[in-house]
Amino acid sequence: MTEPVVYATTPSTHRTMGLSIHYAPCIAATATNASGGTGDLSDLVESYQHQHSANNGFDTAQIVIKGQWKWIENWWFEGLARDIQVFNPDLNTVWRGFVNSVSLSVGPLSAARGPLTDVATYAFTVYTRILDDTVNPPIVGSQTVTTAATDPDSIARYGQWEKVLSGGTVIKDTAERYRDTHIAENHNPPSSELLNFGASTEVQLTIDCLGYWAWLQAYTYSDATAGTRTISTKLQDILTSDPNGIFSTNYAHIETNSYLASREESDYPSALTVIQAETAIGDIYDNRFTFGIWEDQVARYREVSTLKTQYEHFLTDDKMRVATFGGGTEVPYWNVRADEWLFIADFLEGQAPDTVNRRDDDRFIFIERVNYTMPDGLSINGMRIGNLAQFLAKQGLGGTA
């Protein structure tokens, strides 16, 4: 489908900064009838912000644009699941993900469509089957599952989004009707509308995006094989089992972690749940690892303590610049990433930086989260890195990655 061309009267702030936002159809291999159209949103951008996080990679983004009504209507119907890629002036990727929801306002009407992650295009019910309900109490069997129900048309448009339903103790027919009803009511994205006759607004579209890590919620991961698997290998197994073909098969950025985790996975957890649990464990020495999805949907799994320091900042710098560590080359705000170390160079002056044991040197920040807001808003959240969370995760005591 070719979309109408929309011309802006003046270049947007986003465009004058040299940033560009491109969109394309959904990249899932299962989305064989994904909404068409490719283009550049840069000249229409009213506001833009993105977030990176150490444990997701490209995390979230929000784009607010203004344009002609027919064009915004097209995004309402066709925008969900589209690929969104943001480039810097050097045409390197600043952020990449997909459209999870859209919302529009025109006159008194405010409407929202999505999130895509709530869609069910493939579902089955886990339940305990009642074998005989003519006696009291009824005779029940062991836990079982229904066959999967699918909506091929919805899969072809949005990709396969798997939902596992908890059916309780019921007869087979009830479990299957629950599955079928859930698919029937959730095969399309939810939508809502509000009319507020006291409002009068310009035509505006807000595009809320998630990074491709969120597609790890789109499928479950099971393995009936007994024994153990190194965490590094198990992560690759999980990525390879993706039915949508979202994730790269380039595993060069999955660092070796020889800690042995249980290979067996049951109870139908999402791929994301399993990855988060394995990442939380760390290695044999309780060192922390992070896992995120970055450029070209490549997974990055690495040990925090071995990473080189990437950035430095001087508190006395009136321009509030972020620079490369030791080199002083300014890093544009939109290029600053989470899952890296930053050194505050003029904090606690008079001491040499402890680059060997950075977690005990308060001048070093491990960046957990970066929030960039166009044109010059940047916030960096960091925390002290330790071993306790990994130790607790190994004991099943609720440690987090």
N, C-alpha and C positions, 0 to 999 in steps of 0.2 A: 504494500500500500504506500503510495506517495503522499506525503503530508503537504499541506499548503505552506508556501514560503511566507515567513513573517519578517518584515523589515523593521528594525529599530531606528528611530529618528536620530539617536545619538549613541555612540558606543557605551556599553555598560561599564561600570567600575571594574567588573570581572575581566572584561575584554581589554581595557586599557592597562591592566596589570600584567597582561600577557598570559593569563590563565584561560583555559578553554574546557568546556564540558561537552562531551560527545555522548550520544545515545545510539543504541542498536537493539535488535531483537534479543529476546531471552536466549542465553547461551546454553541452556540445558539441552542435551542430546535428545531427551524425551519430548521436548517441546517442538514437535515437527511442524506445527502450524502457529508458531509464535507470531505475535503482532509484528508486522513489518515496519519498515521505515528506519532510516538512519539520519543523523543530522547533528547540528551544533547548536547548543542552547546559549552560547556565551553572550550574545548581544541582548538577550532578554532577561538576564539575571538581575534581580533586585537585591537579593541577599544570598549568601552561601556560607555554610559552615560544615566542617567535618571533624570526626574524632578518630584517633588511632588508640588502640589499647594493647598492652603487652600480651594479653591472653586471647585476643581475637584477631589482631592485625588491623586491616582497614575495618573500622567498626561501624560507624554511622555517618550519614551525611544528610543535609537538608538544603534544598534549592528552592527559592521562591522566585517565580517568574511572572511577567505580565505579557499578554499578547492578545491576539484577536480571539473572539469567542469561539469561532469554529475550530480554531487550532486547539484551544483548551478543551473543548468537547472531545476532540480526538484523543487527547491524553487521558481524559476520564475513562474512555472505553478501551483504549489500547495501551495505556502506559505501564500497567502493572507487569512486573517481571522483566521489564527492559533493562538491558545492560547500561550502566552509567560509568563513564571513565573521565576523570579529571586530569588534565595535563598542565605542567608548568611551562614557562617560556622555552625551555630546552626540550620540550615534548617528552619528558619523563613523567611517569604516572605519579600523581599526587594522592589520588584516592580512586578505588574502583569497587563497585558493588552493583546492586540491582534495586529497582523500584519496589518497595514493599507496600507503600500506600500513597494515595494522592488525595488532596483536598482542594476544593475550589470555593471561591466566593464571587458572587456577582449580584449586585443590588441587595435585596433582602435574603438571598439564598446562600446558605453555607452547606456544603455537602462533602462527604468523605467516602472513599472507597478503599478497602483493604482492612487489615494487613494481609498480604499474600501468605504469610506464614500460618494463617488460620485456615487456609484452604485444605480440604481433604479430597484428594483425587484417588487415593488407595487406602483401604481401611480393612481391619479385621478386629474381631472381638475375642478377648481372652475371658474365659468364663469357666465356672465349675458346672458341669452338666448334670441336670436332674434326670436320672434314669427311670424313676418310677414315682409319680406324684399321686398315686392312688392310695398310698399308705401314709401314715403320720407317725414319725417324721418321714419325709420323702427319702428315697434311696438316691444317693448322689455318687457320681464317679470322681475321677481326678480332674485337675485343671486341664483344659484343652483350649483350642482356638478354632474359630471358624476359618473357612477359606477366605481369601481376600476378595473384596469387591472393588471394582475400579470404575472410573468415569473416563473412557478413552478420549472423548472430546476435550474435557478439561485438562487431561494430561498433555494432549497435543498443544494446548495453548499455554499452560502454566508450568508444565513439568510434573513429575511425580512427587506428591507430598503425602507421606505416609502417616496415618493416625492409628494408634493402638487404643482400643476402647476396652474399658473394664466393665464386664457384663454381670458380675456377681454370680449368684447361684440360680440358674435359669435353665429352661429346656432349650434345645438346639434352635427351634424355630424363633424363639424370642431373641436369642443372641444374634441370629442372622437378620432379623427385622431391625434390630438396633443398628447393626452395621449398615444396612441398606438405607435406613432413614438418615443416618448421619451423613453418608455420601450424598444423598439427594438434597440435603439442606446446606451442605458446605462445599459442594463442588465448584461454586463460584465465590469470589471474594465478597465479604459483607459490605454493606453500604448503609449510609445514614444521611438524612437531610434535615435542615432546620431553616424555617422561614422566620426572619426577624424584621418586621416591617418598620422598626425604628432605626434600622441600619441602612446605610447607603455606602457601598464600597466599590472600588474599581474592580475590574475583572482580574483575578489573581489566582495563580495555581501554586500550591506547595507540594513539592515532591520529597517524600521521606524515603530514605534509602538505607539498606543494610549491606554490610560487606558480605562476601561470599561464604564466610564462616557460618552464616545462618543456614546455609543449605545442608549443613551437618545435622540440622534438626529435621530434615526432610526424609530421612530413612533410619531404620533401626539396624542394629548390628548384633548378630548372634553367631556363636561358634560353639558347637557341641563337642569339640575336640578336647580331651583331657590333657593335662600337663601345663607347661609354662611357655612363655614367649618373651623375648626381650621387648622392652617397651618400644624401642625404635622400630622393630619389625612389626609389632602389633599396630602401631600407628599407621604404617604403610598398608597393612591388611584392611584397616577400617576405611582408609581413603580409597583403596582399590575397589571396595564393595559398593561404592556410590552408584546407584542406578541411573543417575542423571548425567554422569560424565562431566561434572562441574570441575573437579579438582585435577590439577596437573599430575602427571606420572613422573615428573622430575622430583625425585626425593633426595637430591644432593644437599638440600638445606635441612634435612632431618638428621641432627647429630646423633652419633652413636651413644646409646645408653644401654648398657648390658644388664641393668637390673631386671630380674625375671618376675614378670607379672603372670597371673593366671590367664591361660589362653581361653578358657571356657567363659562364655557370656550367655546368659539366659534371661528370661523375663522381658525381652524385647526392649532394651534401652535404646535411646537415640544414639546415633554415632557421636553427637556432640557430648552427651553424658559420659560415654565411655572415654573419649579423649580427655575430657576435663578430669575424670577420675585418675587416669594414668599420668597425666601431666602433674597432678597434685603430689604424686608420690616422690618425684625427684629421682635421684640416683642412690646408689648404695651408701653414699656419704651424706645423704639428706640435702644435697645441693639442689637449689631450685632450678627448674626448667620452665620455659614458656612455649606456648604453641599459638601460632597465628597464621592466617591466610593473607598473603600479600600479592605482589604483582603476578599477573598471569595465573592466578589461583594456585600459586605455589605455596605449599605448607612450609613453615619455618619452625623448627623445634630445636631449641638450643639452651645451653647452660648459661645462666645469668652471670655467674662469677668469672667466667672466662672471656666475656665480651670486652672488646677494647672500648675505651671511653671515646665517644663520638663528638660531644659538644662541650663548650665552655661558655660561661657568662660572667661578666663583671658587673657587680651591683652598682658601681659608680659610673657605668656607661649611661649617659643621658639618653642615648638613642635606643637603649634596651635591646641591644643586639644579642643574637645567639651566633656563636662562631664555632668553627671546627676546633677540636681540642689540640692545643699546642701550636696550631697553625695560624689562627686568627682570621681565617677566611669567613666572611659573613655567610650565614645560612638563612635564606628567606624563611619567614615564618611557616609558609605552606609546606616547606620541605622537612620541617622538624618532625621526627617520628618517636613514637613510644617504643618500648623494648630496647632502649639504649641508655647508656650512662651519660650524665652531664656533671661537669665540675664547675662549682662557683669559685672563681679564681681569687677574688679579693674578700672572701669570708674567712674569718680566723686567720688573718695574714700572719706571716712569720713562721709558719710551719710548712715543711715540704709535703706535697700531696702523697698520701699513702696509697699508691696505685696497686699495691699488692693486696691490701686488705681494705678495699673501698667501703665495705659495709660498716666499718667502725670509724670511718672518717666522715664527719657530718657535712663536709663540703661536696661530697659526691652524692648525687641523686640518681637512683634508678627510676627511669621514667615509666610509670604505670599507664598514664593516660595523657594524651595531647588533644587539646581542643583548639582548632583554628577557626576564626571568624573573619570573613572578608570585611575590610581590606587589611587591617593590621591588629587583629585581636588574637592573642595567643595565651593559653594557660597550660601549665605543665604540672601534673600531679605525680609525686614520687613517694617512695617509702623506704624504710630500712629493710634490707634483705637479710633473712635469717634461715635457720634450719628447722625450727620447731614445727612449722606448718607441715613440712614434708614428713617429719617423724610421726606426727599425729595421723597423717593420711595413711601411712603404712600400718598403723594400729587400728585403722577404721574409726578414728575418733574425730572426724570432721575437719581435718586439715583442708586448706584450700590452696589452689595453684597460685 
